[in-house]
């Protein structure tokens, strides 16, 4: 089942963009403004440049094992049992945790901004029902759906930035580098950790693109475009709303949509713009649940990953409520803990696999020379 699924490089790039934007489009302006203040947009540019520097590592792993996913080459490099244990630690500690945090994000967003009287559990169950159904259909339908919805997301993003452009105030971006480069680097560090170090989870999808070279190029494009979209939203949020509002609001891009007012006629259309965030978060969650399901199926030698989607979604609902008691806790977690935690899995884990793969390959080459010599 895993080996028969194939997606185009274009679809992989689109899935990467939607994954990167995900819930970050809601909270990144606030996180950056808290660190870099009016220089948040500079921090966003720096973060995209730094984040792109990690992509060659992921691509190197993907090309090293073009017909294997991350779970499979963990076993090849580290050995069967150690590889299974290492991958399970990665799976639980990274994509599973990200999925729980993302689910909590969308629950908080809808209950705080739109459906204020709706219990958060109801929203989570509805969202995860759709996610479970998407994963049950398989990777190819997920990729085709992403391809269909992507133009609408881009169009609405373009209209959002276009309609608020009359309210741009460059004075909100001044003074440049008032406190030096240190706050900018702290802000960049935040954006790199969330979400630009997360594409390592996409190595579970990498081998489903028939040509590894095209898959690598798609990953490049996806991360770059997704990062630039986050930069644009951050720039407009700070310049339109001002740094005090941005850093003091949990979802500043939603507040940005409220500013739309064309001739006192076209206004209060933030509910329409909400389509952007719902779609991107849905695909982010769907990709994460697919990665977890496929990874568990591979680790435990199950014939089909699809049967795991529903029980995983049930567990995620509970975990999202348990590990994040409220939105303030989630904001503090994203600012203080996650930027340090994420490097263990987004950088050191793939780096360890890459180094171990090189050492193992050299060891095999040396053994063959001894045998032939």
C-alpha positions as CSV (number, residue, x, y, z in Angstrom):
1,X,0.0,0.0,0.0
2,X,2.8,2.4,0.9
3,X,4.8,1.6,-2.2
4,X,2.0,1.9,-4.7
5,X,1.1,5.5,-3.8
6,X,2.6,8.1,-6.2
7,X,2.3,11.9,-6.3
8,X,3.7,14.5,-8.7
9,X,6.5,16.8,-7.7
10,X,4.1,19.7,-8.1
11,X,1.7,18.2,-5.6
12,X,4.6,17.6,-3.2
13,X,5.6,21.3,-3.4
14,X,2.0,22.4,-2.8
15,X,1.7,20.1,0.2
16,X,4.9,21.5,1.6
17,X,3.7,25.1,1.2
18,X,0.4,24.3,2.9
19,X,2.2,22.5,5.7
20,X,4.6,25.4,6.2
21,X,1.8,28.0,6.3
22,X,-0.4,25.8,8.4
23,X,-1.2,27.4,11.7
24,X,1.9,29.5,11.6
25,X,0.1,32.1,9.5
26,X,-2.1,32.8,12.5
27,X,0.6,33.2,15.2
28,X,4.0,33.8,13.6
29,X,3.5,37.7,13.4
30,X,2.8,37.8,17.1
31,X,5.8,35.5,18.0
32,X,8.2,37.6,15.8
33,X,6.9,40.9,17.1
34,X,7.4,39.8,20.7
35,X,11.1,39.2,20.0
36,X,12.0,41.7,17.2
37,X,9.3,44.3,17.6
38,X,9.0,46.5,14.5
39,X,11.9,44.6,13.0
40,X,9.8,41.4,12.9
41,X,9.7,41.5,9.1
42,X,13.6,41.6,9.0
43,X,13.6,38.6,11.3
44,X,11.3,36.8,8.9
45,X,13.6,37.3,6.0
46,X,16.6,36.2,8.0
47,X,14.7,33.1,9.2
48,X,13.8,32.0,5.7
49,X,17.4,32.3,4.7
50,X,18.5,30.3,7.7
51,X,15.7,27.7,7.3
52,X,16.7,27.1,3.7
53,X,20.2,26.1,4.9
54,X,18.7,22.9,6.5
55,X,16.9,21.7,3.4
56,X,20.1,20.2,1.7
57,X,20.4,17.8,4.7
58,X,16.8,16.5,4.3
59,X,17.3,16.2,0.5
60,X,20.6,14.3,1.0
61,X,18.8,11.8,3.2
62,X,16.0,11.5,0.7
63,X,18.3,11.0,-2.2
64,X,20.5,8.5,-0.3
65,X,17.5,6.2,0.0
66,X,15.2,7.2,-2.9
67,X,12.8,4.4,-2.6
68,X,12.6,4.4,1.3
69,X,10.9,6.6,3.8
70,X,12.3,7.9,7.0
71,X,11.1,5.0,9.0
72,X,12.7,2.5,6.6
73,X,16.1,4.1,6.5
74,X,16.2,4.5,10.2
75,X,16.2,0.7,10.3
76,X,18.8,0.5,7.5
77,X,21.2,2.9,9.1
78,X,20.8,2.1,12.8
79,X,19.8,-1.6,12.6
80,X,16.4,-3.1,12.9
81,X,15.6,-2.7,16.6
82,X,17.6,0.4,17.4
83,X,16.1,2.0,14.2
84,X,12.6,1.1,15.3
85,X,13.1,2.6,18.8
86,X,14.8,5.7,17.4
87,X,12.0,6.3,14.9
88,X,9.2,5.7,17.5
89,X,10.9,8.3,19.7
90,X,10.9,10.7,16.7
91,X,7.3,9.9,15.8
92,X,6.0,10.5,19.3
93,X,8.2,13.4,20.2
94,X,7.9,15.4,17.0
95,X,5.0,14.9,14.5
96,X,2.6,13.6,17.1
97,X,3.4,16.5,19.4
98,X,3.1,19.0,16.5
99,X,-0.3,17.5,15.5
100,X,-1.6,18.0,19.1
101,X,-0.3,21.6,19.2
102,X,-1.8,22.3,15.8
103,X,-5.1,20.9,16.8
104,X,-5.2,23.0,19.9
105,X,-4.3,26.0,17.8
106,X,-7.3,25.7,15.5
107,X,-9.5,25.0,18.5
108,X,-8.4,28.1,20.3
109,X,-8.6,30.2,17.1
110,X,-12.2,29.3,16.4
111,X,-13.5,29.5,20.0
112,X,-11.8,32.8,20.6
113,X,-12.3,34.5,17.3
114,X,-15.5,33.0,15.8
115,X,-17.5,30.4,17.6
116,X,-17.2,31.8,21.1
117,X,-19.9,29.7,22.7
118,X,-19.0,26.4,21.1
119,X,-17.0,23.9,23.3
120,X,-13.5,23.4,21.9
121,X,-14.0,19.6,22.0
122,X,-16.7,19.9,19.4
123,X,-14.5,21.9,17.1
124,X,-11.6,19.4,17.5
125,X,-13.9,16.4,16.8
126,X,-15.3,18.0,13.6
127,X,-11.9,18.9,12.3
128,X,-10.4,15.5,13.1
129,X,-13.3,13.7,11.6
130,X,-12.4,15.3,8.3
131,X,-8.7,14.6,8.8
132,X,-9.3,11.0,9.6
133,X,-11.4,10.6,6.5
134,X,-8.7,12.3,4.4
135,X,-6.0,10.0,5.7
136,X,-8.3,6.9,5.2
137,X,-8.6,7.9,1.5
138,X,-4.8,7.8,1.1
139,X,-1.9,10.0,0.1
140,X,-2.9,10.5,-3.6
141,X,-6.4,11.9,-2.8
142,X,-4.8,14.2,-0.2
143,X,-2.3,15.5,-2.8
144,X,-5.0,16.0,-5.4
145,X,-7.2,17.9,-2.9
146,X,-4.3,20.1,-1.9
147,X,-3.8,20.9,-5.6
148,X,-7.4,21.9,-6.0
149,X,-7.6,24.1,-2.9
150,X,-4.2,25.7,-3.3
151,X,-5.2,28.3,-5.9
152,X,-8.1,29.5,-3.7
153,X,-5.7,29.9,-0.7
154,X,-3.3,31.9,-2.8
155,X,-6.1,34.0,-4.3
156,X,-7.6,34.9,-0.9
157,X,-4.1,35.6,0.5
158,X,-3.5,38.0,-2.4
159,X,-6.9,39.7,-1.9
160,X,-6.2,40.0,1.8
161,X,-2.9,41.8,1.3
162,X,-4.3,43.9,-1.6
163,X,-7.4,45.1,0.4
164,X,-5.3,46.1,3.5
165,X,-2.5,47.7,1.5
166,X,-4.2,51.2,1.7
167,X,-3.7,51.0,5.4
168,X,0.1,50.4,5.2
169,X,2.0,52.8,7.4
170,X,5.8,52.6,7.0
171,X,6.3,54.5,10.2
172,X,5.1,51.4,12.0
173,X,8.3,49.7,10.8
174,X,10.6,52.4,12.2
175,X,13.1,52.8,13.6
176,X,15.0,50.1,11.8
177,X,17.2,47.9,14.1
178,X,16.6,50.2,17.0
179,X,17.9,47.6,19.5
180,X,20.6,46.2,17.2
181,X,20.7,42.8,15.5
182,X,20.2,40.6,18.6
183,X,16.4,40.9,18.8
184,X,16.2,40.2,15.0
185,X,18.2,37.0,15.5
186,X,16.0,36.0,18.4
187,X,12.9,36.5,16.2
188,X,14.6,34.6,13.3
189,X,15.4,31.7,15.7
190,X,11.7,31.5,16.6
191,X,10.5,31.3,13.0
192,X,13.2,28.8,12.1
193,X,12.1,26.5,14.9
194,X,8.4,26.9,13.9
195,X,7.8,25.9,11.2
196,X,11.0,25.9,9.1
197,X,12.7,23.0,10.9
198,X,9.6,20.8,10.6
199,X,10.0,19.7,6.9
200,X,11.9,16.7,8.2
201,X,8.6,15.0,8.7
202,X,8.0,15.3,4.9
203,X,10.7,12.7,4.4
204,X,7.9,10.2,5.0
205,X,6.4,11.5,1.7
206,X,9.6,12.2,-0.2
207,X,9.9,8.6,-1.8
208,X,6.3,8.8,-3.1
209,X,7.6,11.3,-5.7
210,X,8.9,9.1,-8.6
211,X,12.1,11.1,-9.3
212,X,14.2,12.1,-6.2
213,X,15.7,15.1,-8.0
214,X,12.3,16.5,-8.6
215,X,11.2,15.7,-5.1
216,X,14.2,17.7,-3.8
217,X,13.4,20.7,-6.0
218,X,9.8,20.5,-4.9
219,X,10.9,20.6,-1.2
220,X,13.1,23.6,-1.9
221,X,10.3,25.5,-3.6
222,X,7.7,24.6,-1.0
223,X,9.8,25.8,1.9
224,X,10.9,29.0,0.1
225,X,7.4,30.0,-1.0
226,X,5.8,29.1,2.4
227,X,8.5,31.1,4.2
228,X,7.9,34.1,1.9
229,X,4.2,34.0,2.5
230,X,4.8,34.1,6.3
231,X,7.2,37.0,5.7
232,X,4.5,38.9,3.7
233,X,1.9,38.4,6.4
234,X,4.3,39.5,9.1
235,X,5.3,42.6,7.1
236,X,1.6,43.6,6.5
237,X,0.6,42.8,10.1
238,X,3.2,45.0,11.7
239,X,2.9,47.9,9.2
240,X,-0.9,48.0,9.3
241,X,-1.7,47.2,12.9
242,X,1.5,48.4,14.6
243,X,3.8,46.3,16.7
244,X,1.9,46.8,20.0
245,X,-1.3,45.3,18.6
246,X,0.5,42.5,16.8
247,X,2.5,41.3,19.8
248,X,-0.4,41.7,22.1
249,X,-2.9,39.6,20.0
250,X,-2.8,35.8,19.7
251,X,-4.0,35.9,16.1
252,X,-2.9,39.1,14.5
253,X,-3.5,38.0,10.9
254,X,-7.2,37.6,11.7
255,X,-7.2,41.1,13.1
256,X,-5.6,42.2,9.8
257,X,-8.6,40.8,7.9
258,X,-10.9,42.9,10.0
259,X,-9.3,46.0,8.6
260,X,-10.7,45.4,5.2
261,X,-13.1,48.2,4.3
262,X,-13.7,49.0,0.6
263,X,-15.9,52.1,0.2
264,X,-17.9,51.3,3.4
265,X,-19.4,48.4,1.4
266,X,-17.0,45.5,1.4
267,X,-16.2,45.0,5.0
268,X,-16.3,42.5,7.8
269,X,-15.3,39.7,5.5
270,X,-12.9,38.1,7.9
271,X,-15.2,35.1,8.0
272,X,-14.5,34.6,4.3
273,X,-10.8,35.0,4.9
274,X,-11.0,32.4,7.6
275,X,-11.1,29.9,4.7
276,X,-7.4,30.5,4.3
277,X,-6.5,29.4,7.8
278,X,-9.0,26.5,8.0
279,X,-7.7,25.0,4.7
280,X,-4.0,25.4,5.6
281,X,-4.4,24.0,9.1
282,X,-6.5,21.1,7.8
283,X,-3.8,20.0,5.3
284,X,-1.1,20.5,7.9
285,X,-3.0,18.2,10.3
286,X,-3.8,15.7,7.6
287,X,-0.2,15.4,6.5
288,X,0.9,15.0,10.1
289,X,-1.7,12.2,10.8
290,X,-0.7,10.5,7.6
291,X,3.0,10.6,8.6
292,X,2.2,9.2,12.0
293,X,-0.1,6.5,10.6
294,X,2.4,5.5,7.9
295,X,5.3,5.5,10.3
296,X,3.5,3.3,12.8
297,X,2.4,0.9,10.1
298,X,6.0,0.7,8.8
299,X,7.5,0.2,12.3
300,X,5.0,-2.5,13.4
301,X,4.9,-4.2,9.9
302,X,1.2,-3.5,9.4
303,X,-0.2,-4.0,5.9
304,X,-2.3,-0.8,5.8
305,X,-1.8,2.5,7.6
306,X,-5.3,3.7,6.9
307,X,-6.9,1.8,9.8
308,X,-4.8,3.8,12.2
309,X,-6.2,7.2,11.3
310,X,-9.4,7.2,13.4
311,X,-7.8,5.9,16.7
312,X,-4.9,8.3,16.2
313,X,-7.4,11.2,15.9
314,X,-9.2,10.2,19.0
315,X,-5.9,10.1,20.9
316,X,-4.9,13.5,19.5
317,X,-8.1,15.0,20.8
318,X,-7.3,14.0,24.3
319,X,-3.7,14.9,24.0
320,X,-4.5,18.4,22.7
321,X,-6.7,19.1,25.7
322,X,-4.2,17.6,28.3
323,X,-0.9,19.0,27.2
324,X,-2.2,22.5,26.5
325,X,-4.5,23.7,29.2
326,X,-5.2,27.1,27.6
327,X,-4.1,29.4,24.8
328,X,-1.8,31.5,27.0
329,X,0.1,28.3,27.9
330,X,0.5,27.5,24.2
331,X,1.8,31.0,23.4
332,X,4.4,30.7,26.2
333,X,5.3,27.2,25.0
334,X,5.9,28.4,21.5
335,X,8.0,31.3,22.7
336,X,10.2,29.6,25.3
337,X,10.2,25.8,25.0
338,X,9.6,24.9,21.4
339,X,12.5,26.9,19.9
340,X,14.9,24.8,22.0
341,X,13.1,21.5,21.8
342,X,12.6,21.4,18.0
343,X,16.3,21.3,17.2
344,X,16.6,17.8,18.7
345,X,14.4,16.4,15.9
346,X,14.6,19.0,13.2
347,X,18.4,19.1,13.0
348,X,20.2,16.7,15.3
349,X,18.2,13.6,14.5
350,X,18.5,13.8,10.6
351,X,22.2,14.9,11.1
352,X,22.8,11.8,13.2
353,X,21.2,9.6,10.5
354,X,23.3,11.3,7.8
355,X,26.6,10.9,9.7
356,X,25.7,7.3,10.7
357,X,24.9,6.5,7.1
358,X,28.3,7.8,5.9
359,X,30.1,5.8,8.6
360,X,28.2,2.7,7.9
361,X,28.9,3.0,4.1
362,X,32.6,3.5,4.7
363,X,32.7,0.5,7.0
364,X,31.1,-1.6,4.4
365,X,33.5,-0.4,1.7
366,X,36.4,-1.2,4.0
367,X,35.1,-4.7,4.7
368,X,34.7,-5.4,1.0
369,X,38.3,-4.2,0.4
370,X,39.6,-6.6,3.1
371,X,37.6,-9.5,1.6
372,X,38.9,-8.9,-1.9
373,X,42.4,-8.0,-0.8
